[in-house]
């Protein structure tokens, strides 16, 4: 009997360093397949960096054939120019998946931290430590951008477990606020 697994690619976009992580889920158990970073700083122009993101993401998707992609997406920021650059990186990072009709899901950084650690203000180090415990791997010497990509993938997996239509909550206080009368 051939058991179906699901592969999820998580991406932490960046224009200097892009992090990614892949998990495979079989029998509701996630395990890390791969993780890494794409260093773009030495590629020079922004256009060349964007091409580098596309080429490497295309290669990763060809190699691992993910079923779904989870992307960490900034939804607001103070530096407009930085947000524009990051938005371009996000778009280019997801394009190889979109062209293959692989579903892409976007999550705010805070949401990923809450889902993985229970704390929306968790540091990158705390996220990495929790990922190591959950996935039973040693991430101490891994780049934090790579573990952020892995966290996006794991966040998406956990979110996919919610029944259709069920709301997700950022904290116990958020649950109580959105469900008056259910908690006394």
N, C-alpha and C positions, 0 to 999 in steps of 0.2 A: 504494500500500500504506500503510495507516494504522498507524503504530507506536503501541503502547500505552505511555503514560507512567504513572508512579505519583507521586502528590502526598502528601507527608508534612507534617503540621502538628506542630511542636514547641512545647511550652509550658513556661515557667518560671513557676510560679504564685507569686503574692504577694498580700498584702492591701492594700499601698500601691502597688506597681508590679508588673504582670504583664508578662512578656516573651514574645513569640512569634516564630516564624520558620517559613517554608514553603520546602520544597525540592521540585523536580520531578526525577525520575529517568527518563532515557530512554537506552536503550542502555548501561546501567550507569554513566552519567555524571550525578552530581547537580549541579544548578544552583539558585541561590537565586531564589525567586519574589518573596518579600516578607518583611519583618520589621518589628517595631515594639514599642511598649510601650503598655499601658493604664494610665493614671495614675488611681488610685482614692482617693488621700488626701483630696481635697476633697469627696468624696461624703458624708462624715459618718459615719453609723453603719455598723457592720459589716454589717448587713442590706442597706443600700443599696449598699455596696461589692460584696457577693456578687451582688446583682441586676445591678450594672454588669458584673461578670465574665461572668455568663451572657449578657447582652444582646450584649456585644461578641464573645464567642466564637461565639455563634449566628450573628452577622453575618459573621464571618470564614469560618465553615464554609459558610454559604450562598454566599459570594462565590467561594471557591476549591475547594469540593467535594473535600476531602482523602480519600484512600483509607485512610489510617491516621493515628493521632495518637500522638505520643510525649510523655510527661509526665515532667518532672523531679519526683521524689517523695522527700521527706525520710522516712527510715524510723525515725529516732530523733533526740532532741534533749534538751538539759538543761532548757529552759524549757517546761514542760508547756502553759501558756496559749498561747505562741507556736505550739507544735506543733498545738494544737487549731484555732487560727485558720488556719494554713497547710493543715491537713487539710480544712477547710471550703472553702477557696479551690480546692484540688485537685479536690475532688468537684464543685463547681459548674463549674469550668473544663472538666471532661470530660463533663458532663451533655449538652450539645448533641450531642456525638459519639455518646454511648451511646444517646440517643434515636433517632438515625439509624442505629443498628447499625453504626457505624464502629468498627473494632477500636482499642482503646486499650492502649498498652504503657507501663509505668512503669520508670524507670531511676533509680538512686541518683546523686546528683551526682558522686560519685567515679568511678562507672562511666562516666559521660558524659565526664569529663575524661580518663580513661585511654584510651577509644576515640578521642577526637578528638586528644589531644596526646601520648598515651603516658605521661602523668604524672598520677596521681590527686591530686596536690597542686598542680596548675597553678592559677595565678591566673586571674581573669576576663579580664584583659588578654591573658594567654598563650592562652587558649581563643579569644578573638576574633581574635588575630593568626593562629593556625593555621587557623581557619575561612576567613579572608581568602585565605590561600595555597591551601587545598584548593579553595575555590569560585571562586577568581580574581575576588574582589570587594574593594573598599576599604571596610573596616569601621571605619576610624579614628575617624570622627565619629558612629558609631552607639552607642546606649545599650547598656551591657554586659548589661542584663537581656534585651534583644532578641537579642543574640548567644548568650546562654544558651539561649533558646528554639530558636534555629537549631541550636545544638549538640545539643540533645535530638533534633531531627529527623535530623541527620546520624548521630548515634550509632545511632538505630534503623535507619537504612538499612544501616549497616555490620554491625549485628547480624543483619539479615535475610539477609546474604550467607553466614552460617555454615550449613553443611549441617545438616539436621535431626539432632538428637541430638548434634551436636558441641558440646563445652563451649567456653566462652569463658574466657579467663584474664586476670587483672589485671596480670600481669607475667611475665617469663621465669622468675623464681623460683617463681611460682605454677604455671606449666606443669610445671617440673621436679618440684615437690612432688607434684602430682597425677598424674604419669606416671612413677613410678619404673621403671627398666629401659629406658625409651625413649631416655634421654639418658645418655651415659657420660662 
